[in-house]
Amino acid sequence: MIRVRYAELSDIDEIISIAIDSFKDEFSNYDEAWRTYNTLVRSRWEDIIKDRSALNFAMVAEHEGKVVGFLVFRWWFGWNGWLEALAVKKDFRGRGIGTQLLNALIERVKSYGYRRVCMALEREDLVRFYNRFKAYKVGELPDEELGKLPIYCIDV
């Protein structure tokens, strides 16, 4: 059984581990991914976990007391939020955990008055996943390293 809850600081090591495993292909090598996630990203995500407000929060999916997935959300502008990351541990993918996390996020942000959750999506498999939530492309965001990132939103 999966339980979705707010992330605690004690979850950060497992969150970082899942993030590195899930997003390492965005880096030139594993060491670069490890350094990035264990310094700047860790610090930012720890602040978001501590904040746990309508503006910034993180959630985890837990199975038998272990974190198997997570998401990081923050306010973007107006009544729009930004889904910074959503990832599920490899051994637990395909079991609906990402869907449970996203559904929990949508319910939470609706209660805060948000109108949209937006995110940058490059990979076609991710676009297909978010399309199940009626995601639509709203434009592109320039990135010095990655070029133009397609931006998608989900109306909540």
Residue pairs with C-beta under 8 A, 6 or more apart in sequence:
1 63
2 61
2 62
2 63
2 68
2 95
2 96
2 97
2 100
3 61
3 62
3 63
4 59
4 60
4 61
4 62
4 100
4 101
4 104
5 59
5 60
5 62
6 49
6 52
6 57
6 58
6 59
6 60
7 15
7 49
7 57
7 58
7 59
7 60
7 70
8 49
9 46
9 49
9 50
11 49
11 60
11 67
11 70
12 42
12 45
12 46
12 49
14 60
14 66
14 67
14 70
15 45
15 58
15 60
15 67
15 70
16 37
16 38
16 41
16 42
16 45
18 67
18 68
18 69
18 70
18 87
18 88
18 89
19 37
19 41
19 70
19 85
19 87
20 30
20 33
20 34
20 37
21 87
21 89
21 90
22 87
22 88
22 90
23 33
23 37
23 85
23 87
24 30
24 33
26 33
26 146
27 33
27 36
45 58
45 72
47 56
48 56
48 57
48 58
48 72
48 73
48 74
49 57
49 58
51 57
52 58
54 75
54 112
54 113
55 74
55 75
56 73
56 74
56 75
57 73
57 108
58 70
58 71
58 72
58 73
59 70
59 71
59 73
59 101
59 104
59 105
59 108
60 67
60 69
60 70
61 67
61 68
61 69
61 70
61 88
61 92
61 97
61 100
61 101
62 68
63 92
67 89
68 88
68 89
68 91
68 92
68 97
69 86
69 87
69 88
69 89
69 92
69 97
69 98
69 101
70 85
70 86
70 87
70 101
71 83
71 85
71 86
71 87
71 101
71 102
71 105
72 83
72 84
72 85
72 86
73 81
73 82
73 83
73 84
73 105
73 109
73 117
74 81
74 82
74 84
75 81
75 82
76 82
76 118
78 115
79 113
79 114
79 115
79 116
80 114
80 115
80 116
80 117
80 118
80 153
81 109
81 114
81 116
81 117
81 118
82 117
82 118
82 119
83 105
83 117
83 118
83 119
84 119
86 98
86 101
86 102
88 97
88 98
88 101
98 129
99 132
102 133
105 117
106 117
106 133
106 154
106 156
109 117
109 156
110 156
114 156
115 155
115 156
116 153
116 154
116 155
116 156
117 153
117 154
117 156
118 138
118 151
118 152
118 153
118 154
119 130
119 135
119 151
119 152
119 153
120 141
120 149
120 150
120 151
120 152
121 127
121 130
121 135
121 149
121 150
121 151
121 152
122 146
122 149
122 150
127 135
127 150
127 152
130 152
130 154
133 154
134 154
134 155
135 152
135 153
135 154
136 152
136 153
136 154
137 150
137 151
137 152
138 151
138 152
138 153
139 150
139 151
140 148
140 149
140 150
140 151
141 148
141 149
141 151
142 148
142 149
143 149
